[in-house]
Amino acid sequence: MDNPFKKIINNEKLPESVKGKVMEDVDIIKLSLDIADLFMIKYPDTLTDILNLKDKDE
């Protein structure tokens, strides 16, 4: 894929279509990071906390 930023002349504004595509890509990356954080860090921590509370009650 060609780099769309190389097609832009320094004095011109960035086309809205390119801005939109970049923002969509950033949003997808943020969503991926949030999902990974949820399932790789927060969910196991929650399970560990629950199991530790159950062990303390016994």
C-alpha positions as CSV (number, residue, x, y, z in Angstrom):
1,M,0.0,0.0,0.0
2,D,1.3,3.5,-0.9
3,N,1.9,6.0,1.8
4,P,-0.9,8.6,1.3
5,F,1.1,11.2,3.2
6,K,3.8,11.2,0.5
7,K,1.2,12.3,-2.0
8,I,0.5,15.5,-0.1
9,I,2.3,18.7,-1.0
10,N,3.6,20.6,2.1
11,N,1.4,23.6,1.4
12,E,-1.9,21.7,0.9
13,K,-4.3,20.6,3.6
14,L,-4.8,17.0,4.3
15,P,-7.8,15.5,2.5
16,E,-10.7,14.6,4.7
17,S,-10.8,11.1,3.3
18,V,-7.2,10.5,4.5
19,K,-8.0,12.1,7.9
20,G,-11.0,9.8,8.3
21,K,-9.0,6.7,7.4
22,V,-6.2,7.5,9.8
23,M,-8.7,8.2,12.6
24,E,-10.5,4.9,11.9
25,D,-7.2,3.1,12.1
26,V,-6.4,4.8,15.4
27,D,-9.8,3.8,16.8
28,I,-9.3,0.2,15.8
29,I,-5.9,0.1,17.5
30,K,-7.4,1.6,20.7
31,L,-10.2,-0.9,20.7
32,S,-7.8,-3.8,20.2
33,L,-5.7,-2.5,23.1
34,D,-8.8,-2.2,25.3
35,I,-10.0,-5.7,24.5
36,A,-6.5,-7.1,25.2
37,D,-6.3,-5.3,28.5
38,L,-9.7,-6.6,29.5
39,F,-9.1,-10.2,28.8
40,M,-5.3,-10.4,29.5
41,I,-5.1,-8.3,32.7
42,K,-8.4,-7.3,34.3
43,Y,-10.3,-10.6,33.8
44,P,-7.6,-12.8,35.4
45,D,-7.1,-10.3,38.2
46,T,-10.8,-10.4,39.0
47,L,-10.8,-14.2,39.0
48,T,-7.8,-14.3,41.3
49,D,-9.5,-11.8,43.7
50,I,-12.7,-13.9,43.7
51,L,-10.8,-17.1,44.4
52,N,-8.7,-15.5,47.1
53,L,-11.9,-14.2,48.9
54,K,-13.4,-17.7,48.7
55,D,-10.3,-19.2,50.2
56,K,-10.4,-16.7,53.1
57,D,-14.0,-17.6,53.9
58,E,-13.1,-21.3,54.3
